[in-house]
């Protein structure tokens, strides 16, 4: 039987030469068609790198689209639920977009690049929807995922590491701000953004200079100034749950991928009321969302703390008052820094109200024997973990 190397069908990142060398586990997965590391060394080491020093992650596979033309603002404002007409050049904002029924297709970020238009970043491929949504408008949409390499540099010493690597003016860069600069003669764009809930930056560069950028950052470690380590998707999954960030495909089904009615979600059901602007002109899904806003709450994706140390993976949730099943846990992590089970859970409301007492039914295996237990849950309105340095300007330099 003929053997196939399935890694060969995946595209290699411009950083792959360095990633392959440092990736001791060779634990790969596919992210938007790119061969991406899940774990480099050990998950614990990568997690604590993010929370205690400086982590570097290849985010080249993130879908990226350049939006330009006279109707660029009109197009984007019609596409997403948030009003981006006041987004100033050099700023970034978080957005979601829906279908006509007000069900979320994806979430992402919009970068206002000034004279160069806008960049829309998303988790999943969206070109087809963008092209359909732009019909009749004078706008150009360019798929630039493969034309822009990017690194996410996150952690308490991220600012110090980038400064030591040669980047200047970072001390004035505020959260969700953009800095256009140079390093060793090539252009670099730095945004103070990330998916970790910590101090962090995303560094964008032409793929031709990707290895030069990587080497400049990791040379800081070679000089003995700061510890710098690469991380994979598994460590990112841990910290994004701690930070309370949602993930399409993990925490909810997108409208594009659902087969059965009622399996997709609206922005309200995801707790994203704050990114829905009804005081702007028409946007896709507006009519359906206006109607939903007047109705009793049916369900919400909530941040849920689960007592005990048993993993509540895929656990069903019950109303402690009447024993009725009210939902399920979508994603979870045991937080080493908080010593708690943190979850994102989809919960059905009862007559528009969140059940006052929630219990998780947990099944776990101990010495090859399956057991079950119950754990009390509590809803967190705030991120499980957030540090003041995330927004501190200028950041502390260590």
C-alpha positions as CSV (number, residue, x, y, z in Angstrom):
1,X,0.0,0.0,0.0
2,X,1.4,3.4,-1.0
3,X,2.4,5.7,1.9
4,X,1.6,9.4,1.8
5,X,3.2,12.2,3.7
6,X,0.1,14.2,4.6
7,X,2.3,17.2,5.8
8,X,3.2,17.7,2.2
9,X,-0.3,18.9,1.3
10,X,-0.1,21.7,3.9
11,X,1.5,25.0,3.1
12,X,4.7,25.9,5.0
13,X,4.9,29.2,6.8
14,X,7.8,31.6,6.0
15,X,8.9,30.9,9.5
16,X,8.8,27.1,9.1
17,X,12.6,26.6,8.8
18,X,13.0,28.0,12.4
19,X,9.8,26.4,13.7
20,X,10.8,23.0,12.5
21,X,14.2,23.2,14.2
22,X,12.7,24.2,17.5
23,X,9.7,22.0,17.4
24,X,11.0,19.0,19.3
25,X,7.6,17.2,19.5
26,X,6.9,17.5,15.7
27,X,3.3,17.8,16.8
28,X,1.6,19.4,13.8
29,X,-1.9,20.3,12.9
30,X,-3.6,22.2,10.0
31,X,-4.6,25.8,10.5
32,X,-6.2,27.3,7.4
33,X,-4.2,25.0,5.2
34,X,-0.8,25.7,6.9
35,X,1.3,23.2,8.8
36,X,1.1,24.6,12.4
37,X,2.7,23.5,15.6
38,X,0.4,22.4,18.5
39,X,3.3,21.9,20.9
40,X,7.0,22.7,20.6
41,X,8.4,21.2,23.7
42,X,6.0,20.8,26.7
43,X,2.6,22.4,27.1
44,X,3.4,23.5,30.7
45,X,6.6,25.3,29.7
46,X,4.8,27.1,26.8
47,X,1.9,28.1,29.0
48,X,4.2,29.6,31.7
49,X,6.3,31.3,29.0
50,X,3.2,33.4,28.0
51,X,2.4,34.2,31.6
52,X,5.9,34.9,33.0
53,X,8.2,35.9,30.1
54,X,8.0,36.3,26.3
55,X,6.3,33.9,23.9
56,X,6.4,33.9,20.1
57,X,3.8,32.3,17.9
58,X,3.5,32.1,14.2
59,X,0.1,33.6,13.2
60,X,0.7,33.7,9.4
61,X,-2.2,31.3,8.8
62,X,-4.7,33.9,10.1
63,X,-7.0,34.8,7.2
64,X,-6.2,38.3,6.0
65,X,-8.0,40.6,3.5
66,X,-7.1,44.0,2.2
67,X,-10.1,46.2,1.7
68,X,-9.7,49.4,-0.4
69,X,-11.7,51.7,-2.7
70,X,-14.1,54.6,-2.4
71,X,-16.8,52.4,-0.8
72,X,-14.5,50.6,1.6
73,X,-16.0,52.1,4.8
74,X,-19.5,51.7,3.5
75,X,-18.8,48.1,2.7
76,X,-17.3,47.2,6.0
77,X,-19.9,49.1,8.0
78,X,-22.6,47.1,6.1
79,X,-20.7,43.8,6.6
80,X,-20.0,43.9,10.4
81,X,-22.4,44.6,13.3
82,X,-20.1,47.3,14.9
83,X,-19.9,50.9,13.7
84,X,-16.4,51.3,12.3
85,X,-17.0,54.6,10.6
86,X,-15.2,56.3,13.4
87,X,-12.2,53.9,13.5
88,X,-9.2,56.2,13.1
89,X,-6.2,55.5,11.0
90,X,-3.6,53.5,13.0
91,X,-6.3,51.8,15.1
92,X,-7.7,48.2,15.4
93,X,-11.1,47.0,16.5
94,X,-12.8,43.7,17.2
95,X,-15.8,42.8,15.0
96,X,-18.3,40.1,14.2
97,X,-20.5,39.6,11.1
98,X,-23.7,37.8,10.5
99,X,-26.0,36.4,7.8
100,X,-29.4,37.9,7.1
101,X,-30.9,35.9,10.0
102,X,-28.5,37.6,12.5
103,X,-26.5,34.4,13.0
104,X,-22.7,34.8,13.4
105,X,-20.5,33.8,10.5
106,X,-17.2,34.7,12.0
107,X,-15.4,37.2,14.2
108,X,-12.1,39.0,13.7
109,X,-10.3,42.4,13.7
110,X,-10.3,45.4,11.4
111,X,-7.1,47.4,11.0
112,X,-7.4,50.9,9.6
113,X,-4.2,51.3,7.6
114,X,-4.7,54.9,6.5
115,X,-4.1,55.4,2.8
116,X,-3.6,51.7,2.4
117,X,-7.2,51.0,3.3
118,X,-8.2,48.3,5.8
119,X,-7.1,44.9,6.7
120,X,-9.8,42.4,7.9
121,X,-8.5,39.4,9.8
122,X,-10.7,36.3,10.5
123,X,-10.4,32.8,11.9
124,X,-11.8,31.1,8.8
125,X,-11.9,31.6,5.0
126,X,-14.3,34.4,4.2
127,X,-13.5,35.5,0.7
128,X,-16.7,34.2,-0.9
129,X,-18.9,36.0,1.7
130,X,-16.9,39.2,1.3
131,X,-17.3,39.1,-2.5
132,X,-21.1,38.5,-2.3
133,X,-21.5,41.2,0.3
134,X,-19.6,43.8,-1.9
135,X,-21.9,43.5,-4.9
136,X,-22.8,46.9,-6.3
137,X,-20.0,48.7,-4.3
138,X,-16.8,50.3,-5.6
139,X,-14.5,48.3,-3.4
140,X,-11.5,46.1,-3.9
141,X,-11.0,42.9,-1.8
142,X,-7.6,41.3,-1.9
143,X,-6.8,38.0,-0.2
144,X,-3.4,38.6,1.3
145,X,-3.1,35.7,3.8
146,X,0.0,34.3,2.0
147,X,1.5,37.8,1.3
148,X,1.8,38.8,5.0
149,X,3.8,36.9,7.6
150,X,3.0,37.6,11.2
151,X,4.3,36.8,14.7
152,X,2.4,37.2,18.0
153,X,4.8,38.3,20.7
154,X,3.1,38.0,24.1
155,X,3.9,38.1,27.8
156,X,5.2,40.3,30.6
157,X,8.6,40.9,28.9
158,X,7.2,41.2,25.3
159,X,7.8,45.0,25.3
160,X,11.4,44.6,26.7
161,X,12.2,41.9,24.1
162,X,11.0,43.9,21.1
163,X,12.8,47.0,22.4
164,X,16.0,44.9,22.8
165,X,15.5,43.6,19.3
166,X,15.8,47.1,17.9
167,X,12.2,48.4,17.7
168,X,11.7,52.0,18.8
169,X,8.7,54.1,19.8
170,X,6.9,51.1,21.3
171,X,6.6,53.1,24.6
172,X,3.9,55.3,23.0
173,X,1.9,52.5,21.4
174,X,-1.4,52.1,23.2
175,X,-3.7,49.0,23.1
176,X,-5.3,48.5,19.7
177,X,-2.8,50.9,18.2
178,X,-0.6,50.4,15.1
179,X,3.0,51.4,14.6
180,X,4.7,51.4,11.2
181,X,8.5,51.1,11.6
182,X,11.6,49.5,10.2
183,X,14.1,46.9,11.5
184,X,17.5,46.4,9.9
185,X,16.3,48.1,6.7
186,X,12.9,46.3,6.1
187,X,9.4,47.5,6.9
188,X,7.5,46.2,9.8
189,X,4.0,46.9,11.2
190,X,3.4,46.3,14.9
191,X,0.0,46.3,16.5
192,X,-0.6,46.1,20.2
193,X,-3.1,43.3,19.9
194,X,-3.3,39.6,20.9
195,X,-5.3,36.7,22.1
196,X,-3.8,36.1,25.5
197,X,-5.2,38.8,27.7
198,X,-1.7,39.8,28.5
199,X,0.8,42.5,27.4
200,X,1.4,41.7,23.8
201,X,2.0,42.7,20.2
202,X,1.5,41.3,16.7
203,X,4.3,41.9,14.3
204,X,3.5,41.9,10.5
205,X,6.1,41.7,7.8
206,X,6.7,40.8,4.2
207,X,7.4,37.0,4.0
208,X,10.8,37.7,2.4
209,X,11.9,39.2,5.7
210,X,10.2,36.6,7.9
211,X,13.4,34.8,9.0
212,X,15.2,38.1,9.6
213,X,12.4,39.2,11.9
214,X,12.4,35.8,13.8
215,X,16.2,35.9,14.2
216,X,16.2,39.5,15.5
217,X,13.7,38.5,18.2
218,X,15.4,35.3,19.2
219,X,18.8,36.9,19.2
220,X,17.7,38.7,22.3
221,X,17.7,35.3,24.0
222,X,21.0,34.4,22.6
223,X,22.5,37.6,24.1
224,X,21.3,36.4,27.5
225,X,19.0,39.4,28.0
226,X,15.5,37.7,28.2
227,X,14.0,34.3,27.8
228,X,12.1,33.9,24.5
229,X,10.3,30.7,23.5
230,X,8.0,29.7,20.7
231,X,4.5,28.4,21.6
232,X,1.9,26.4,19.7
233,X,-1.9,26.3,19.5
234,X,-2.4,24.2,22.6
235,X,-0.8,26.8,24.9
236,X,-2.8,29.6,23.2
237,X,-6.0,27.7,23.8
238,X,-5.3,27.7,27.5
239,X,-4.6,31.4,27.9
240,X,-7.4,32.5,25.5
241,X,-10.0,30.7,27.8
242,X,-8.4,32.3,30.9
243,X,-8.8,35.7,29.1
244,X,-12.4,35.0,28.2
245,X,-12.0,35.1,24.4
246,X,-14.3,33.0,22.3
247,X,-13.3,30.8,19.5
248,X,-15.6,30.0,16.5
249,X,-15.8,26.3,15.9
250,X,-14.9,25.6,19.5
251,X,-17.3,27.6,21.6
252,X,-20.1,27.9,19.0
253,X,-21.0,26.8,15.5
254,X,-20.8,29.4,12.8
255,X,-23.8,29.9,10.5
256,X,-21.8,28.8,7.6
257,X,-21.0,25.4,9.1
258,X,-24.3,24.4,10.8
259,X,-26.5,21.8,9.2
260,X,-29.5,21.7,11.6
261,X,-31.6,24.7,12.5
262,X,-31.0,26.3,15.9
263,X,-27.3,25.1,16.1
264,X,-25.8,28.5,15.2
265,X,-25.7,31.6,17.4
266,X,-26.4,35.3,17.3
267,X,-24.1,37.9,18.8
268,X,-26.5,38.3,21.7
269,X,-26.3,34.6,22.5
270,X,-22.5,34.8,22.5
271,X,-22.5,37.7,25.0
272,X,-21.4,40.1,22.2
273,X,-24.1,42.7,22.7
274,X,-21.4,45.4,22.9
275,X,-20.3,45.0,19.3
276,X,-23.8,45.4,17.9
277,X,-24.5,49.1,16.9
278,X,-28.1,49.8,16.0
279,X,-27.4,53.6,15.7
280,X,-25.6,53.1,12.4
281,X,-27.1,52.5,8.9
282,X,-28.3,49.1,7.8
283,X,-25.9,46.1,8.3
284,X,-26.5,42.4,7.4
285,X,-28.6,40.8,10.1
286,X,-29.8,44.1,11.6
287,X,-33.6,43.4,11.2
288,X,-33.3,39.9,12.8
289,X,-31.2,41.2,15.7
290,X,-33.6,44.1,16.4
291,X,-36.4,41.6,16.7
292,X,-34.3,39.3,18.9
293,X,-33.4,42.2,21.2
294,X,-37.1,42.7,22.1
295,X,-37.6,39.0,23.1
296,X,-36.7,37.2,26.3
297,X,-33.2,35.8,26.5
298,X,-33.2,32.2,25.4
299,X,-29.5,31.3,25.8
300,X,-26.1,32.7,26.4
301,X,-22.4,31.6,26.1
302,X,-21.1,32.3,29.6
303,X,-17.8,32.0,31.4
304,X,-18.3,29.3,34.0
305,X,-16.0,28.3,37.0
306,X,-16.4,24.6,37.9
307,X,-15.5,23.5,41.4
308,X,-13.1,20.7,42.0
309,X,-10.2,19.3,40.0
310,X,-12.0,16.9,37.7
311,X,-12.0,17.9,34.1
312,X,-15.6,18.9,33.0
313,X,-14.9,18.3,29.3
314,X,-18.2,18.1,27.3
315,X,-20.1,17.9,30.6
316,X,-23.9,18.5,30.6
317,X,-25.2,21.3,32.9
318,X,-28.3,21.1,35.0
319,X,-30.5,23.5,36.9
320,X,-29.9,22.8,40.6
321,X,-33.5,23.8,41.5
322,X,-35.5,21.4,39.3
323,X,-32.8,19.0,37.8
324,X,-33.6,20.2,34.2
325,X,-30.7,20.0,31.7
326,X,-29.9,23.5,30.7
327,X,-26.8,23.3,28.5
328,X,-23.3,22.0,28.0
329,X,-19.6,23.0,28.4
330,X,-18.1,23.8,25.1
331,X,-14.4,24.3,26.0
332,X,-12.5,24.1,29.2
333,X,-9.0,24.3,30.7
334,X,-7.4,23.7,34.1
335,X,-5.7,27.0,34.8
336,X,-2.3,26.4,36.4
337,X,-2.2,30.1,37.5
338,X,-5.7,30.2,39.0
339,X,-5.9,26.6,40.1
340,X,-9.4,26.3,38.8
341,X,-11.5,24.7,36.1
342,X,-12.4,27.4,33.6
343,X,-15.0,26.9,30.9
344,X,-17.0,28.4,28.2
345,X,-20.6,27.1,28.5
346,X,-23.7,27.3,26.4
347,X,-26.6,27.8,28.8
348,X,-30.4,27.9,28.2
349,X,-32.2,30.6,30.1
350,X,-35.5,29.9,31.9
351,X,-38.1,32.5,31.2
352,X,-35.4,34.9,30.3
353,X,-33.4,34.4,33.5
354,X,-30.1,32.6,34.1
355,X,-30.6,29.7,36.4
356,X,-29.5,30.6,39.9
357,X,-27.9,27.3,40.7
358,X,-25.9,25.4,38.0
359,X,-24.3,21.9,38.4
360,X,-22.1,20.0,36.0
361,X,-22.3,16.2,35.6
362,X,-18.7,15.1,35.2
363,X,-17.5,11.7,34.0
364,X,-13.9,10.8,34.6
365,X,-11.7,7.8,34.4
366,X,-9.6,6.6,37.4
367,X,-7.4,3.5,37.2
368,X,-9.2,2.3,34.0
369,X,-12.6,2.7,35.7
370,X,-15.2,5.3,34.8
371,X,-16.8,7.3,37.6
372,X,-19.2,10.2,37.8
373,X,-19.5,13.1,40.1
374,X,-21.3,16.5,40.4
375,X,-19.6,19.9,40.6
376,X,-21.2,23.2,41.4
377,X,-20.6,26.0,38.9
378,X,-20.5,29.8,39.1
379,X,-20.8,32.4,36.4
380,X,-18.0,34.9,35.9
381,X,-19.0,38.2,34.3
382,X,-15.4,39.3,34.0
383,X,-12.5,37.5,32.3
384,X,-11.1,34.8,34.5
385,X,-7.6,36.3,34.3
386,X,-6.6,39.8,33.3
387,X,-3.4,41.8,34.2
388,X,-3.1,45.6,34.4
389,X,0.0,45.4,32.2
390,X,-2.2,44.5,29.3
391,X,-3.2,48.2,29.0
392,X,-0.3,49.9,30.8
393,X,1.4,52.5,28.5
394,X,4.3,52.6,28.5
395,X,4.7,49.0,29.7
396,X,7.3,48.2,32.4
397,X,10.7,47.4,31.1
398,X,12.5,44.6,32.9
